[in-house]
Amino acid sequence: MDYLIWAGGALSLTGMIGLVWCVIVVLRAKRKGLDDDQLRAVLQSVLPRNLGALLLSVLGLMLIMVGLFLR
């Protein structure tokens, strides 16, 4: 069951990279000094990716826990 642990770790790491990417995109948009409508558009485009990255992280952590329980 070690493969579940490693797969979960890779999935979690991918999700964390996605979360960091979302933070970087929003910080860049804020530093550009966009007006409210443009900033809202950026946030609306990043939100689904942010939720997807969070889901990947959670699923990866769940795989790790299942792998540890079955070990």
Secondary structure as UniProt FT lines:
FT   HELIX           2..31
FT   TURN            32..33
FT   HELIX           36..70
//
